[in-house]
Amino acid sequence: MAQQSLRIAVAGILHETNSFAPDLTTMANFAGERVSNNEEFAARYAGTRTSMGGVLDAAAERGLTLVSGIYTAATPSGMVEQATIETLFEQVTASVDETVDGLVIIMHGAMVAQGYPDVEGAFLRRLRDRFGDKLPIAMTLDLHGNVSREMVELADIIVGYDTYPHVDMYERAVEAVGLLERTIRGEIRPTRALAQPGLIVIPQSMLTTEAGIMKELLDEAFAIEADERVLNVTVIGGFPYSDVEDAGISFVVTTNDDPQLARDYADRLAARAWDNRERFLLQFQPPEAAVAEALAQPEGPVILVEGADNVGGGAPADATHVLRHLVNAPKKSLVVVYDPAAAAEAHRLGIGGSFSGAVGGHSGELHGEPVAISGKVRLLFDGKYRHVGPYMTGQLTDMGPTAVIECGNLTVQLTSKRQAPWDLGHIRYAGLWPTDFHIIVVKAAVAWRTAFGSFAKHIIQVDSPGCTTSNLEHLTYRELRRPIYPLDGDRSYYKGGISS
């Protein structure tokens, strides 16, 4: 006899919140990516290598009826306004069909709002208040989430990305749907444990594509998943720019009706992370020295990683600490700067027009002062493109009206919306190509590799001020649970975790 067709809902609110970034995040920031029914969900995400695309394909392959509620996302930025999160909680919770057999929620894990330091946990609480404890809920998370005890208690299944750069979000969503179906059908009974080793590390320490401690932790997690009693092991690197109690590395192990096994495996991973804590520390160079080293390299492109202005971490994308050292560079250099006013002026001038003005540096002293440039407007376009690389392939992206200004050896791409360099389309659609430049400045930490990694001849990490700085000593934490490594030396608050 054929199994009964199940109905599962999908919904979510996704934002990576930087507590140290300027400005509040409001409803307007979520307007660019919002769907509210099956037709809109499929139109935007079908055929994409995104979490949403994974949910669509997994449901179809398994013969599940998918019922889309509201899913909305905003580019990483500052604290979410309280009125905005209250509205989103109400709208998204209400959008979930009451008659479904299970629910997949697509979240980030590091969303923070005024009055809600743990948005994911608070959203799960809203869902439980409406649907009770019996509705199976699976939640997908970014590797840079900050996992709370409430999240582990209230979600039946937590599946986080296994890669950074994130190229497996599609696969992890497929996995989450599969585990959700098995839970609904009574084939498994997920039991979970959370362990937090008391470590807070920068994104650059979480690279999973090269040898290092993060890759070793993932490899151990995969080995644990080979145990047939284990349903999933999620290694979360954390997001150090969210000033919340649970910021930092965490491990969530989900087993089939065996909470003690989950506890043992989670503690084992946490102990290994703590024992290797010094391996998470990296070295960086100040901007002037980084530019000098890049110019001395015989072959390019040389990637200057301006992690302190990491758009994917909520930074404003208009820092000028590196730009000011490239204005008179003797070799071809490229930098993308968020500056709506300058982009608008370039569009007014038109292609071939002479542009002269100060760009960037509009987000306060932390990100530098505006820098004067002069050159010709080479190209103008609307800033819209779809990802062509391995990161969220097919995802629609919008940089807003965009202009390319050629200033001798320096090329400045001005955008009207903040957008991270996660895909080659970031410059390709502006008529630019990586090998045309000796130096490329990327306002990112690691995810730039999915766009420029295959072109890079040399990589230099830059130590500059900014709300996503590589030096966490520059930041003033008020809510973070202390002590924590490396801010407080070898003292740690880790004393096990929670099982449910």
N, C-alpha and C positions, 0 to 999 in steps of 0.2 A: 504494500500500500504506500502510495506517495505521501511524503510528509506534507503537512499543512503549510501553505504559504504564510510567511510571517510578514508583519508590517513594522518597519523600523523608521524612526524619525531621525533627521539630522538637523543640527542647529549649532550656533556658536557665536562667540564674541572673541576676537583675537586682537591682542595688542601687547607689545613689549614696552613696558613703561620705564622710562629713565627718570628717577626721582630728582636728579640733579640738572635735568634739561630745562631750558627756559620755556615759559608759556604753558598753558593748560591745554589738554586735548579735549575737544568738544564734539558734539554731534556732527558738525560740519566735516570733521576729519574722517568720520566713518561713512560719509555719503558716497565716496568714490568706489567702495566695494561693499555692496549690500544686495542680497537677494532674499526673496521672501516666499517663493513657491517653487514647485517642481520645474516649471518651464524656465524660470529665470536661472535656477540652479544648474540645470543641464546646459542651457545656452552659454553660460559663462565658463563652466568647468569641464564639460564633456571633452574627452580627448587630451586633457592636461595632466601633467605629472605632479599634481598637487594633492593635498589631503582630500580635498573635495572630489577631485577626479577619481581618487582611490575608492572613496565611499560609493560613488556612482557605479564604477566597474564591479566592485565586490558585490554590491546588491544585485546587479544584473546577473552576474555569474552564478550566484547562489539562489537565484529565483526569489529574492526578497522584494517586497513592495516598499519602495522608498517614499517617504513623506517628508518633504522639506519644510522646515520652519524658517525662521530668519537666521541667516548667517551674515555677519558683517565683520570687517577688519579695517584697521587703520595702520598707516606707516608708523614704526616706532617713534615715540616722542615723549613729551613730558606727562606729568600727572594728569589722570583723567578727571575731569570736572565731576563733582558729585551729582549735579542734576543730570548730566549725561549718563552716568552709570545707572542711576535710578531708572531713567527712561529705558535704557537698554535691557536692564533686568526685567522690567515689566513687559516690554514688547517681545523679547525673545522667549521668555518663559511662556507667555500667552500664545505664542505661535506654534508651540509643540502640540500636535494632535493628541487628545486624551485617550484615543482608542488604540494607540500603537503598542506593540509587544516589547519594544526596547528603543533605546535612544543612543545615538552617537553625538557627542559634543566635541567640536573642534576648537581647542583653546591654545594659548601660548604657554601659560604657567607663570609668567612674570608680569601680569597685569595688576596695576595699582591705581586706586582712585581715592579721591578725598573721602575719608570716612571708611574706606575699604582697603586695608593693606593686603588682603588676600581675596582678590576679585574672583578667582576660580573657585575657591572654597565657598565664598558667599553665593555665587551663582548656583553651585551644586545644592546649597542649602535651600535656595528658592525653589529649585526643581523638586527636592525632596518634600518640601512643605506642600507642594501642589500634587505630586504624584505618589508620595509615600515611599516606603523602603523597598517595595516589591518590584518596582519597575527597574529592570537591568539597565545600567548606564555605563557606557564605555567612553573614555575621554582620551583624546590624542593630545600630546604635549610636545613642545619644542625642546631640544636638548638644553636650551638656556632658560628653562623654567626654574622657579623657586618653589619647591614642593612643600606643602603644609600638611600637618596631621589631618586637618579637616578634609582636604582633598582625598587623602588615602582612605579615610573613613567613609566618605560619601559616594565615591565612584567605585563601581564594582570592578572595573578594568581600567588600568592606566597604561597606555602604550606611548612611549616617547621615541623621538627620532634617534637613530643609531649613528648618524653621520654629521660631521661638520667639516666642510660646508654641507648643508642639508640637501642631500640628493635622494633621500629615501622616504620622504614624507608620504608619497603615494603608497609605497609598500607597507608602511606602518599603519596607514588608514585601512588598507586591505586586511591586515592582521587584526586590527581592532574590530572590524565588522565580523570577521570569522569567529573571534572569541565571544563576541556579543551573541551571535546566533547560537553557538554551543551552550552558552549560559541560559538563554531563553528556553532552549529545548531540554534543559536539565541534564545535559551531558557532562557539564563541569560545574563546580562550585568554587568560584575564585575567592582566595584568601590572600591577604596582602600584608607586607611588612615594609616599613620605611626606616632607613638608617641615614643619619647625617653626621659625617666625620668631623665637622667643625673646620671646614676649609672654604675660603672664598678666593676664587681665582679669576683672572681676566680671560676673555674669549680666546685670545691668541694661544693660551695654554691648552685649549681643548681640541686642537686639530686631530682628526681621526684618520687622515689619509696617509700620515707618515709615522715612522717609529717614534714612540713617546709613551708617557704614562697614561694618557687618555686612551690611546689605542689599546694598550695592554689591559686597561680596565674593561673596555668593550669586548676584547677577545675573551677575557675571563667570564664576562656576562654571557657570551655566546656558548661557552663551554657549559655553564650552569644550565642554560636553556636546553641543552641536550638531555638533561635529566627529564624523563617522561612525566615526572610529578610536577614539573615547573611549566607554567603557562607563558610567562613573560618576565624578562629582566630589563628594567629601564634604568639606564645610567644618565643622570641629569647633572650637567656641568654647573648649572646655576647662572644667574645674571647678577653680577656685582654692582650694577648701577641702579638696582631697585633697593632702596633703603627700607628693607622689611626684616622682620624677625628671622625668617627662614631662608634668607639669601645664602647661596652657597651650594656646594656639591651635595647631592643626595642620591640614594639608591632605592628603587621600589621593586620588590620581588613579589610576583604573583604566582601562587601555587594552586593546585587543585585540592581544596579542602585539607590543607596541611599548613596551618599558620606557624608552627614551630620551624618547619623546614624553611619557610619564607624568611623567618627571623634569622635563622642561622646563616643563610646565604647573604642576606642584606648586611649583616654584621661583618661577614667575611670580606665583602667588597669594601665596606667602609674602613676596615682595619688596613687593608692594602693601600687604599688612597692615603690614609694618614701616614703610614710608614714611608710613603714615597712623596711626602708633601713638598720637599725641597725641589723636586723635579718639575713642579709647576711654575717655578720662578724663571723669568726670562730677562734678557738684556735689551735695551733700546738706546737709540742715539738722538741727541737734540737736533732740531730741524736743520740748522746751518751745517753741522757736521754730516748729517745724512745726505744733504744735497751735494756737498763736496765729494763724498764717497761715491755717490751715484754718477757724478760727472767724470770721475776718475776711472770708471769701469770702461773697458775697451769695447764692450758690445752691449746693446740694449735689445729690448726694453728692460730698464731697471725699474722695479716697482717700489715706490716709496709708500709704505703702508702708514697712513695717517689715522691710526686707530683712535686717537683722542677725538676725532670728528666722525666717528663711525655712524653713518646714517641708520644702519641696521640695528644700532643700539640706542637710538633716540637722539643722537646729536644733531645740531642744526644744519650741518652740511655747508656752512659758510665760514669756517675757520680759515685764517690767513697765515698761520705761523709758517707753513711751508711755501705757500704762494709767494710771499714777499721775497723769498730767496731765489725765485725762478724768473722774476720779471726781466732780468738781463742775462738769462742763461745762455751759454755759448752752444748748447745743443738743444735739439728739438724736445720740447716738454709739453705735457698735457695735464690739465687739472680741470675738474668739473666742480662748479660752484653754484650753490643755490642763492639766487638773487633775483626775485621777481621784478623789481624796479629796473635793474640793469637789463634783464632780458626784454622787458617791454620797450625800453629805449632802443635796443638793437632792432627790434621788430619795426619800430617807428622809422628808424634810419633806412632800413631795407638792405638787401644784399648789395655789397660793394660800398656801403656807407662807411664813413670814418667814425669809429666809436672812441670816445675818450671819457673816462670817469673812474670813480672808485668802486670797487666790487668787494663783496663779502664783508665780514666783520661787523654784522649788524646784530649779533646775539650777546653782546656784553664782553667785558674784558677777558673772560676766560677763553674766548675763541678768537681774540685778536682784533686789530683795527682794520678798517677798509683799506684796500691797496689800490693805488691808481694804475690803470693800464690804458694803453692807446693802441688801436689797430683797426683793421678792416673787418666788416661783417662778412664772413665767408658763406654762411649757410643759416637758414631759418627753417624750423619745422614745428609741427604741433606737439611734439614730444610723446606721441603715443606709439607703442610697439608691443609685440608679443615676444616672450622669451624664446630664444632659439637654442639655448644651451641646456645643460643637464639639470639646472636648478629651476624647478617649477616650469618645465617646458610647456610652452603654449600660454602661460599666464599673461593676461593683459596688464600692461604697465603704462603709467601716464606721468611724464615729467613736466607737463604743462608746456606752454609756448617756450621753445628752446632756441638759443642762438649760439653760433660758433664764431668767436672773435680771434683772428690771427694777429698776434702782436710780436712780429719778428719770429724768433725761435719758440716763443711761448704761445700755445693755443689754449684759450679758455672757453669752456662750454658752460654757458649760463642757463640754468633751468628755473622754471617758475614754481615747481613743486619739488619737494625733497624726494629723492629716489636713490636707493643704494645701488652700487655697481655689482649686482648679482649676476648680470647677464651681459654678453657681448653687445646686445642691442642697445645698451647704455650709451655707446658711442657709435656703433655701426650705423644706426639709423640717422645719425647726424653727419654721415659721410666721412667718418674717421676710421682708421684702422691701427691696431696696436703697433705693428712693425714700422709705422711712420714716425715713431717717437723713440728717443733715447730714454726719456724719463716719463713715467706715468704715475701720477699721484692718485691713490685710491682712498676714498673716505670710508674705510671698512676695517674689519679686523682680520677675518679669514675668508668670508664668503666671496670676496673678490676673485678667489682662485677659480671659481666656476666660469668666470668671464675671461680673465687674463692669465690664469695659471700656466696654460700651455705655451704662452708667448714669453714668459718671464725668463730672462737670462740671469738676473740677480734680484734679490729681495732685501730691502732694508727697512727695519722696523723703526718708526719715528717716535720719540718721547717728547710730547708737547702737551700743553695744558688743554683741557676740554672736558666735557661732561662724560666722556667715555675713555678717560685717560688710562694709560697702561700702569700708572703709578697710583694705586688706591690710597696711598698716604695723602694725596692731594684732596681727597673727598672727606667731608665731615658727616659721618654716620650718626644718626640719632635713634633709629629703631632696630638696627641690626643686633642680633643676639651676640653677646660677648662673654668670654674671650673667644677669638677666632683667629686662625692662622691665615696669612702671615702678619696681620695687623697687631696681634698680641703675642707674637713669638710662639713658643711651643705649647702654650696652654690651650686647652680645647674644652668646649662644653659637651663634646660627644659622650653620651651615656646610653647608647642604644636608641631605639625608636619605638614605633607603634605597630602593632599587628591587628588585623581585623578580618 
